[in-house]
């Protein structure tokens, strides 16, 4: 199972180039991923010369288990067939909160669209951006 060479990979690479943290198959669940990312942001903030990322985007290992089911058996692990992509602004004790959830969500949607995906998100910062497994993990077409 892998993200390499897929539309989602292309979108995540674009986000990283723009200054976001974008992680695939990251930690076991949302709670653990959130805690680990918060600790990483604090460590970065402690380095006075380090620039903090614009925002955070990830899907976790429970989602990745669904990706394996889709790849191995050709069926969607969820009834709706959606991969849930979580995102957040950055918050640290040293610098406080900056950026906005809506801005990070919009950047994620734009990166997915630029990669050829059709994401779903209504602009609510409390909801995940979703994309169909079959869309996110489709190989990137290389033009000759």
Secondary structure as GFF3:
##gff-version 3
##sequence-region A 1 144
A	DSSP	alpha_helix	7	17	.	.	.	ID=ss1
A	DSSP	beta_strand	21	23	.	.	.	ID=ss2
A	DSSP	alpha_helix	30	46	.	.	.	ID=ss3
A	DSSP	beta_strand	56	58	.	.	.	ID=ss4
A	DSSP	alpha_helix	61	73	.	.	.	ID=ss5
A	DSSP	beta_strand	82	88	.	.	.	ID=ss6
A	DSSP	beta_strand	90	92	.	.	.	ID=ss7
A	DSSP	beta_strand	96	98	.	.	.	ID=ss8
A	DSSP	alpha_helix	101	114	.	.	.	ID=ss9
A	DSSP	beta_strand	129	132	.	.	.	ID=ss10
A	DSSP	alpha_helix	133	136	.	.	.	ID=ss11
###
